[in-house]
Amino acid sequence: MLFNAEGAAPFLLIGDHAGSAIPRALGDMGLEPADRTRHIALDIGVLGMGQKLALLLDAPFLHQTYSRLVVDCNRDPDRPDAMPAVSDGTTIAGNEGLDAVARQARIATIHRPYHAALETIIDARLAAGRQTILLSLHSFTPIMDGETRPWDIGILYSHGQTGIAVAMLHALARWGDITVGDNEPYAMDDIDYTIPRHAISRALRYAEIEVRQDLISTEAGQLGWAQRLADAILAAARA
């Protein structure tokens, strides 16, 4: 889904894991209602934060509406973990024993259209001579595998046009009251699919932004972090 489609800023926001919907044909995928609101199903807080950030920056925000458990749009669709049978210790019954036909149906109806939409937006912007900086929004759990994560936010990048990501690290660090992860709690690697495909391959400036989920689980938190991010993004772009 595209929010604030007419946004005129050079920034293009995306949310690979912003949604939690499950196609009606898949039922509940064997999930308890509570599981559908956990981090295994979506990046908690990203939808609200992304919409607020889009308005602050006057940028479009393309986000996936379907759950990452149906198909993970930040994974190569051929990877087994694009449709995991187990996620953070929870069995995903609807993903057990998927055959090639079932996998291809999800790819054709969800994964491929999402990336085609992103490609179309970028193509149109470049054809019009519009500067495009791709910013991928994600969120991470405060605790993983029993370990408390100390970061409030992380900026991820790999190779290519990484200048804005590095500049964002410096801009965020100047706040002084937050802990900023440099390729933490994740490092961008060959598991990531969206940024390499759409930004690195086109030599676009980019950053992947990870905010801790407990900080953006409320509307007030989403607005506060959208404001912080808007300030950091604009400062980084000027730099």
Stockholm file with secondary structure:
# STOCKHOLM 1.0

chainA/1-239         MLFNAEGAAPFLLIGDHAGSAIPRALGDMGLEPADRTRHIALDIGVLGMGQKLALLLDAPFLHQTYSRLVVDCNRDPDRPDAMPAVSDGTTIAGNEGLDAVARQARIATIHRPYHAALETIIDARLAAGRQTILLSLHSFTPIMDGETRPWDIGILYSHGQTGIAVAMLHALARWGDITVGDNEPYAMDDIDYTIPRHAISRALRYAEIEVRQDLISTEAGQLGWAQRLADAILAAARA
#=GR chainA/1-239 SS CEESTTCCSSEEEEETTCCCBCCGGGTTTTCCGGGGGSTTTSCTTHHHHHHHHHHHHTCCEEECCBCTTTCCTTSCTTSGGGSCSEETTEECGGGTTCCHHHHHHHIIIIIHHHHHHHHHHHHHHHHTTCCCEEEEEEEECSEETTEECCCSEEEECCSSBCHHHHHHHHHHHTTSSSCEEESCSCCCCTTCCHHHHHTGGGTCEEEEEEEEGGGSSSHHHHHHHHHHHHHHHHHHHHC
#=GC SS_cons         CEESTTCCSSEEEEETTCCCBCCGGGTTTTCCGGGGGSTTTSCTTHHHHHHHHHHHHTCCEEECCBCTTTCCTTSCTTSGGGSCSEETTEECGGGTTCCHHHHHHHIIIIIHHHHHHHHHHHHHHHHTTCCCEEEEEEEECSEETTEECCCSEEEECCSSBCHHHHHHHHHHHTTSSSCEEESCSCCCCTTCCHHHHHTGGGTCEEEEEEEEGGGSSSHHHHHHHHHHHHHHHHHHHHC
//
